Amino acid sequence: MKRTNDRAKEIAAAVLAASMVLLVTGCGMTRGAMASSVAESVANEEEPDQKTQKNITLDFDEAQASCEEALEDYELGSYIDTYVDEEKKVVNLIWPLHKEATEADGVEYADAFVRAFNDACYEQDFSIALSGKDSYGGLYQTYAVNVQVFREEDILKPENYLVSMTIPAGSHEKIVPFSQYDGMNEVMLSDGPAMIPGGKYKGDEKSSAKAQAETKEETSGNGENK
């Protein structure tokens, strides 16, 4: 990583600077004292600046790139895609998997994706809490997260998605397979966004159809205003 290379250069510079000071001053520092001084300098260089800074603007493209690196060992994964709707405060995470992926794989990959995106944002802003055993991370105190994981062949069949759900901000709701989801989720299809009820959805199907129609009407209206 570029950050690792930069850190290595900084450490090397610190060691070189310490050596040059000794050569120029000709002081009587012992070898042990010199080693201790250099080690202290290196330790200071390695310690990250974790001071909370105000008004940090997160670079979500950079966060996606960090996610791609963090998730590269998940062998069933294809490309990942992310989009953050700042107006609605929703993080959208999309991950197509290979055809042999199961529902259990979908849940595992969705969980890893949600956490990785949060931790990638933490790398830019240390005031964001890292993900942990009982939390997806501090980013989701402010943002809801719409996570969709599916087999590549089902990209236009949202009713077959492995995971498709929106976790409200601050809830840290458990990720479940879409077949067990008691809710509706917005997905983007070739003809626009659609609200798709999960396999265990107990709501009114009429309200489901109404919500979908309103979503399409809103999208159409936005297009006319451009």
N, C-alpha and C positions, 0 to 999 in steps of 0.2 A: 504493500500500500504506500501511497505517496506520503502519508503522515508518518509511517514507520521510517521511510528513507530520510525524511526531514529530521526526525528525532535522532537518527544515527549520525547525521551530519553535525547536529548541534552538540552531541556528546563528544564527537571527535574534535570539534573546535574548542570545547572546554578543556580537554586534555592537552591540546597543543598550546593553548594560552597559558596554562599552568606551567608547562615545560619552558616556554619562552621567558616567563617571569623569572624563573630560577637561573636561566642562562645569563640574562641581562643583569640581574642584581648580584649574582655570585654569592647569595646568602648561604649560610652554613646549615640549611635544613637537611635533616637526615633523610635517608631513603624511606624509612617508615613514615616519617612525618609528611613527606611529599606524597606518598601513596594515599595517606589518610586525607590529605587536602584534595587530591584529585578525585577520590571516591566521594567526598562530600559534595564537590562541585557537580559530579555526574548525577548524584542522587537528587540534587536540586533541579538539574535539567530534566530528569525523568519525571519529577512530580508534576502532574497536570495542573493547569490553572483552573480550579473548579469554583472560582468566585462567580456568584450569580450576577449576570449582567442584565440590564433592563433593555426593553425594546429590541430584542433579538428577532429578526425575521428568518424563519426557518426556510431552508432551501429544500423543498420536497423532491425535486429531481435528484439532488444529491442523496437524500434519504433513500430513494428507490435504488440508486446505484449501490449504496451500502448494503441494502437488503439483498440485492442480487449476489453480492459477495458472501454475505452471511448464510444464505440459503443454498449455496451451490452444491452442497453435499446431499441435498434432498433429491435423490435420483429419479423419482417419478415426476418431478416438476418439469414443465416446459418454461416458457417465458413468464415473467410476472408483469403486471401493469398496476399502476397506482394513479389515483386522481384525488385531489383534495378540494372539496367545495367549501371555500372560505365563507361564502354567504350563509350556507346552511350549517356550516361547521360539521361536515361529514368527511371522513377519510374513506375512500373507496379502494379496496384491495381485491385484485382479480388474479387468479392463478389457475390456468389450465394444466391438467395432469395427463399422463399417458393412459391409454385405454385400460390397462390392467389395474388401475387404482380402485380401491374399495372405499366404502363410506368411512371406515375407520381411518384410512389414509387421508381422506378429505378433512376429517376433524383434526388429525395430527398436524397436517400441513397448514390448515387455517390458523390454528393456535400459534404455530411457529411464526407465521407471516405477521400476524397482529403484533406479537411481541417484538419481532425483528424491526418492524417499522418504527415502533415506539423507541426502541433502543438506538436506532439510527438517528432519530431526532434528538435524543439525549446527547449524542456526540457533538451536536451543534449548540445545545443549550442545557447546561448542567442543572438548571432549575427543574427540569423535567425528571420525574422519578423513573428509575429503571423498572422494567417488568420484574415481577417476583412470583412466588408460589401462589399468592392469592390476588394478584393484580396484573393486568395487561400492561400497566405503566401509566405514568402521569399524563401523557398526551391525551388519554381518553377520559380525563376529568373534564376536558374542554370540548373534545371532538367525539361525536358518535363514530362508529366504524361499521361500514357495510362491507362484509367479506364474502366473496364468492369463489368457491373452488369447484371445478367440474372437470370431467374428462373432455379432452379437446373435441371429440366427435359430438359432444352434447352442447356445444357453445350456443346454438340457437334453440335448445330444448331446456329452458330453465326449470321445467318441472322435474327434470332428471338430475339437477345439480346435486353434488355431494354435500356441499354446504352453501347456504345462501341465507344470510340473516343480517340484520342491523342491530348492533349492540348500542343502546343509548349511552350518552356521555355519563360517566360516573357510576354506571351500573355493574360493569365487569361481569355481565351475564355469561353463563357457561355456553360454550360453543357446542352445538348439537348438529347431527345430520339433518339435511333439509327434509327428509322423510319424517322426522320427529319434531319439526319446527312448528310451534303454535303461533304463527304470525304471518305477516306478509312482507315481502322484500322487493325493493325496486331493482330491476335489472335493465340493462341497456341492450335492446335488440336492434335488428337492422331497420325496423320501422319506427324506432324511438323507444323511450322508456316504458316499462310495463310493471305493474304491481302483481306479483305472483304469490299465491297463498301456499304456505308450507303444508306438508303432509298431514299434520295434526291441527291445522287451522280450525278453530272453533268459532270464528267470527261469522258475520252475516255475509254470504256470498254476494248479495246485492250491493252491500257497502263496498265489497272488494271491486266489483265491476264499476261502481261509481268513482272510487278512488283512481282506478286505472284511466277512466275517461277524463277525469279532471287533470291527471298528469299529462295526458296527450294534448288536451286543450291548452294547458299552460305552455307546453313546449311549442305548439303551433303558434300561439300568440307571441312568444318570444321571437319566433322566426319572422313574423310579420313586422315586428318593430325594428328589425335590423336594416 
